[in-house]
Amino acid sequence: MGTNRRFCYPLAIQFALPPRFRDDADLRRTLDGLRDAGFSGVELNIADPFTFDWPDLFAFLKEHGLELYRFASGLTAKTRSLSLSAADDDTRRRSVDACRQVARSLGGTGIGIIVGFLKGGVATDRDGARRRFAQSVAELVPDMAAHAVPLVVEATNRYESSVANSLDDAAALLPEGPARGRWAQILPDTFHMNIEERDQLGALERHARLFSSIHLSDNNRFFPGRGAIAFAPIIAALRRIGWTGFLAIEGNIADGLLADARAAIEALTPHLT
């Protein structure tokens, strides 16, 4: 992972990769603009990661001074109807196999697989969904460790999923053992934490060893600076406890990806220098 020297933490941003990315002039301009704004990495949603030329993507990003920090599985999960907590066992097993296939493709890179939408949506049988998800994670962790690819379980709010809503919930789903916190991680997201956490700073401090990245998204799901969340105390708390990792901006777009990213940098810079 590269180091962004401008800020106290490396910065990434999440978006969907266009199918013909090398032929996309707008994407090239956006990537150059992100690099110039201070980003050093990206998290990418990719519809079909199974027949994907990963080395070509790495080379393409390097041409623009960026790295891939995480594979975001949400678009794949939606496109392929995947769920790691599905009551239908064929769907659950197919979802586990999809994660294994991506892990093999990313083997040795250390690039994590974000499991957010892939957890599964709101279920009528919440306890059953959580048991099935925990089973899927337990099945996957040995593969993640073997390929040196972290499985990153995002804590998302109760209106989106029945699984891993708070950081405590997400942490409880990680199996014990040497892979915990290394190849099996959690992912805090400030938008979801704003809904689920009673004490956001306390939750971050309590689980600091279990996450190596955090999503910064405002309370209205736009980028930081467009809502009401105070990011200064969050960043200050991470620095105070000596957390090392990267920050990733994620959310809905208001005025365009690059314009919104620049505005977010403007809002966050006083707290990151």
C-alpha angles and dihedrals in degrees: 000000000000123000123237103216095194096068138039089246132034111254129221134177130208126226141137117274114232112240095240095039097160091057094048110103092182090056091051091052090047093051092049089049092050091050091049091048090058106268117138101180147023138216110215134203108210121186096210113023093161099078093028126133098231097176089055090052092050090050092047093052091046089056086063096043095254138115134208107248100172141008107227108212100194098099091045091050092051094044094048098033092240127170129168090202098045117145088218104081094208090058092046093049092046088053092050090049090050090056091048091051093051090046090055090050092050094040115150095007098097089224107148128226111229113218108199116120086017089071089074132252133269109318131199088222101051096171091049091049090052092049092050092047092049088051090052092049091049090052093048103045096076089053092048091052092046092053096036091237118134119228103219115200110202118213105228128178127271093253091063103037142007090217129079101351101160128033088253089054093049094046091051090059095058113095119239119251141077093308092061110109092008111055094007111050141157128232122217117207118192093215092056093038089056087063102036109031125082090192111022097182092046091051091051092049093046094054101030094124092055099060134055097181139032131202116231111207128148126243092261090052093251124116120289113288097036096083143030106281115118104223096180095078091046094053091041090053092051091051093046094055092046095245115175122200140084137287120230124197114217135165149090120322122242108171103006133301098270095041091049092045092053091048090050091051089051090053095045102039096086089058097042101053 
